[in-house]
Amino acid sequence: MKCIVLLLAILPLTLLARDLPPQIAPALQQFVDDHTIAGAVTLVVGKEGVKSLESVGLRDLSTKEPMPKDAMFWIASMTKPMTSMALMMLVEEGKLSIDDPVEKHLPEFKGQMLAVEKTPDHTMLKKPSRPITIKDLLTHTSGLIGKSPLEASALDKLTLREAVLTYALSPLTFEPGSKWSYCNPGINTLGRLVEVASGKAFEAFMQERLFTPLGMKDTTFWPDKEQLGRLATSYKPKADNTGLEATTVSYLSPVLGDHKRMPMPAGGLFSCARDLARIYQMVLNEGTLDGHRYLKPETLKLMTTNQLGDLPKVSFADGMQMGLGFHLVGTPQGVTESLSPGSFGHGGAYGTQAWIDPSRGLAIVLLIQRAGLPNSDQSEMRRVLQKTAIERFAK
């Protein structure tokens, strides 16, 4: 019965992709023509399902292969909200609280010190005013180190447990809760908390509680041979600014399908538009899809409510706020000008974007693989896509 329900949910996407004329892609053609990107897949989702699935440009410039609508992409930090949702499932089950000190569940964090002075010759440490909490991890206010030395040199050799241990052994960079500073190790630590609280490997929990029941068959930390055959090639600008040249998927080991590489909770997922349509449709429906509840409405409300107040923010875009794992649009401006206040989402390192506007009942997704963007969350492509999608599909 579940298979029938899932088939009926996916079928309209196939029909739509084949039968409807393009409404979004023409607006992004300019970025293909001027060599900003090689190609893109765009997706607009409503509470009832997919409203638009389109592609533009090429998957690979060398082969001239058109961008397929089922292309795979490294979605990078778009992984973060999914990791946060997994953590919040365990909060709902009473297995942990966002106000818990991390050391309550991960003893390696006990006694962590704060670096108050650092020079090439010495580092002065003191005890922080309080230990870091799970909420600090969710909101990028923990003060954890930006990247451990071992992680930088041996990412493909560390397990998630070992990586998190290196964060615990490194001094904090500021007092917990005193400011916002984007922190991949904090989200990776959330993944380790999922393991400890659930008793399952992080990737297994994600598969069992999110990907399999949602029908996200192409969402993975380790793409297989067939999926790699659909992977959009990553590009960066040529040094002479005459076009694009291929580059690697950074932050990950060269062999993308190597299961020895840890499942990076902060940014390790690969996915495609069809899969992302499922999870964002679930979010638009306040945590339910096809009769299955994933999260309570009040949990998603908490995750998408500003948690920072007036905290100082480092490298945070104007008008933006922070929820639990989600970035929030507080005051629409610039690239967010078309979104409603209270919209939420996350971008990825290579320009991928997913933003949910609950006031309009839309999720808008941009899938590209473009390195070297000054700030992918501020890209003109995102602004044009969101503006066009809302003009075409907003209620």
N, C-alpha and C positions, 0 to 999 in steps of 0.2 A: 504493500500500500504506500509506504514512504517513497519507494522508487517512482510510483505513478505520480505522486504529488510533486516530486522534484522534477520529473520530466515535463509536467504541465507548466511548472514555474520557469523552466529554461526554454521551452519551445517558443514562446512569443519573442524572445531575444533573437532566435534564429530567423524567424519570419521577418522581423523588423529589419535585421541586418541585410536581408535579401531584397525586400520589397520597397522600402521607403527611400525617397530621394535624399541626398545629403543636405543637411541644414547647418551643420557645424563646421565640417571640413573646409569649405571654401574660405571661411574666415581665417583659418590657419595656414592656407596655401602660401601667403606672403612670407611666412617664416621658413618655409621650404625653399621658396624661390630666392630668398636672400642668403641662403646657406646658414641660417641660425640653427636649424635642425635638419636631419635627414628625413624624418617622418614622424608621425604621431598617431596614436589611437585616442579617440575622445569618447566619453561615456556620460550620459545624463540619465539619472535614475530617479523615479518617483516612488511613492509608497506602494503602488500597484505593480511596479516592475520597471523594465528598461524603456525609456522614451526615445533614446537615440544612442546608436553605436556606430561610429564612423572611423575611417582611417584616411590618412593623407600622406603622400610622399613615399619613401622607400624604407624597407627594413634594413637593406644593405646597399651602400652606394657602389661597391665594387661589382656586385652581381646585377644591380638595377632591379632587384626583386621588390615589387610593391609591398607596402606595409600591410600585412594581413590583420584582420580584426581580432584574430585569436593570438596575436603576437605575445610573447612572454617579455616581461620587463623586470629588471632589478628595481624593486620599489623602495629599497633602502629604508629611510626613517619613517615611511608610511607604516612600517612594522610597529612602531612605538605604540600607537593607540590600540592595536590588536593585543600586544603584550599587556597593556594596561587593562584591557577588558578581561583578559584571562585572570589577572591578579584580582580584579574586582569580583569575579565569580566566586573566588575563594573567600573574599570578604563577606559576600552574601551568605556563604555557608558557615560563617563564624569561625573559620580556621585562622584568621588573622584580622587585624584592624589597621586602618591607614594611620592611626595614631600610635601604633606599636613602635617602639625603638627597633631598628633593624637587628640589633644585637640579641633581641629576644628570640629570634628565629635563626640567626646566623651568628653564633658565638665568636667567630673570628673578628667581628667588629667591636668586641668589648675592649675598652682601653684605647680606642683610636684617638690619636692626638691631632692638634691643629698647628700648622706651620704659621708662626707669627712674624718670622724674619728669615729671609733666605738670601744668601750670597753664594758666589762660586766656592767659597771656602767653608761655609758652615750654614746650618739650619737650626733656628731656635724653635722649640716646640712648647706647647702648653696644653692643658686639658681644655677641651671646648666647654662652653657653658651648658650644653646638653648633648646627648648622643643624637645621631641622625635618625629620622623616623621614615616609615614607608611613604608617608605623604611628601616628605622632602624629596624622595626619589621620583615620585610621580610628577612633581612640579618643578624639577630642576633647581631645587634650592638646598641640596644636601652639602655642597662644598667638596664632594669627592673629586679626586684628581681627574683631569681630562682624558688621560690615557696612561696606562701603566707602562713602564719600560719593557716588560716582557711581552705585553700585548702588541707593542709596536714592532718587535723583532721576531715574534714566534706565534702570530695569530693562528696559523693553521695547525699548531701543535698543542695549543691550550684547550682544555675542556672548559665549559662554562664555570664549573666549580673552581677551577684553578685561576681563571681570569678574575673572578669575583674576590678570591683570596688576595690577589695582588692589590685590588682596590682597598681592601680592609687594612692591609699592611702599609699603605701609603698615607702620609699625613693629609688631613683636610686642608683645603686651600682658603676657606673662609668659615665663619661661624654658621652652623646649620640654621636655615630659615632666615638668614639675614639679607639675602639677595638672590636674584634669578641669574643662573648662568648655565647655558645648554650643556648637557652632560650625558654622553652615551653610557659611561660606566654605571650611572644611576639606573638607567633602564635595563641594562644587562643584569644588574643586581635584582631588579624586579623578577626577571626570568628565573634566577636562582631561588628566589623566595617562592615562586610557583612550584618549583621542584620539591622544595622542603615541605611546603604546606600540603601538597597533593600526594606526595610519595611517588610521583611519576617524573620521567624525564620531561624537560620543558617542551621539546618538540612533540612528544607523545601527547601531552596535555592539550597543546594547541590543535593537534590533529583530531583528537577524540572529542573535544568540547566545542571546537569552532569549525575547522575546515571540513571534516567529514559530514557532520549533520547539515552544514550549509551547502554542501555540494560543491565545495571549492577544490576541485580535483587537480587544478594546476597551481595551487599555492603551496610553495615548498621552500625550504632552506637549501635544498640540493637538487637542482633541476636534472632530470634524467636525459638520456640521449635524444629522445623525441622532443622534449621541451627545449633543449638547447638548440635544436634545429629551427625552432620558432623564436629564438631570442633576438630581440632587436639589437643590432650592433651599437655599441656605445661610441660616441664621437666627441671630439674636442676641437676647438678652433686651431687651424694651422698657425705656425709662428708668424707667417707673413700676412695673416688675416685674409687669405685668398679663398678660404673655404673650410672644409672639415676634414679631419683625419681620424682614423679609428684609434680607440684607446681601450684600456682594460676596465673591467669592473673593479674599481678601487675598494680598499678596505677588506677585500676577501682574497683568499688564496687563489692562485692561478687556475687550479682545477675546480671549477664551480660546482661540480657534482660530487666532490670529495666529502664523504660523510665523516671524515676525521676532523674536519673544520667544525668548530662549535656552532650551534644554531644561534646566531647573534640576535638576542631579543631587541636590541636597539636599532637594527637595520639590516637583517640578513635575508629577508624574504624576497622571493621572486613570485610574480603573479601575472594575471591577464585580466582584461576588462570584464569578461563574463563572471569570473570569480569575485571580483571587487563589487560588481553589481549586487551580488547576494549579501555580502556583509553590510553594505551601506543601505540596502533596502531594509535589512533587519534593524539597523539603527534608526532609520526614518520611522519605522513602526514601533518605536519605543521598546526595542529588545526582543520582539517576537517575529517569527517568519514561519509560514506553513504550519501554524499551530504549535510550534516549539518555542518555548521561552528560553532565551539565552541570558538576559539581564533584566532586572526590574526597571521600570520607568524611573523610579527615584534614584537608582544607581546611575543611570545615564544622565539624569539631570544634574547630579552632583559632579560627574565627570566633565560636564560641559558648562559649569558655573565657575566664574573667576575665583581663583584661590590665592591670588597674589596681593590683593589690596594695593597699597602704595609702595611695595618693595622696590628697591633699585633693580634695574634690569640691564644686563650686559648683552649687547648685540641683539636687541629685541626690536622688532619693527614697530613704527608708530601706530598707535591705535589698537595694538594687539594685547591680548590677555592670555592667561594660562589656566587651564582646568586641570584635571587629573589625567595626564597622558595626551590630552588634546590641546592644540592652540585654539584660541577664541578670537573672534572679531569683535572688539569692543566698540570702536568708532570706525566705520567703513571709510577708507580713503586710499588713494593710489590704486594698487592692483586689486584691493578689496572693495572698491567703490560701488560695485553692483550688488554685493552681498548685504544681507540684513544684519543689523546688530544681533549678536548671539549666535551667528554662524560659527561652525567649528570644523577642524580638520587637521591635516598635516601634509607637509611636502617631503620629498626625498632628495638625496644628494645630486642625482642626475636629472632634476627638473620635474619629476613626477609630482602630481598634486591630487588631493582628494578633499573637497570641501562640501560640507553639508549645511544647507540653509533650511532649517526646520520651519521657518515662517512661510517659506514658499513651497515646502515639501519636496525639495530637490537635493540630490547629491550630484556634484559635477566633478568629473575625473579627467585629468590630463596625463597621458602616458607617453613619455619621451625618454631618450637616453642621451643626454647632452651634458658632458662635463664642462667645467670652466665657467659656468654661469656665475656672475658676481654674487647673487643670492637667489636661488631658484624660487623661493617664496615670493620674491619681488619681480618675477619675470613678466615681461609684456605679454608673452603667450598666455600666461594664466589670466591676466586681466581681460584679454580679448575673448578667450574661451568662456569665462564666467559671464561676461557681458552678453555675448551672443546666446548662450544657453538660457539665460534668464529672459532675454527678449523673446526667444522662441517658445519656451516651455513654462514660464512662471504662470501661476494661476491669475 
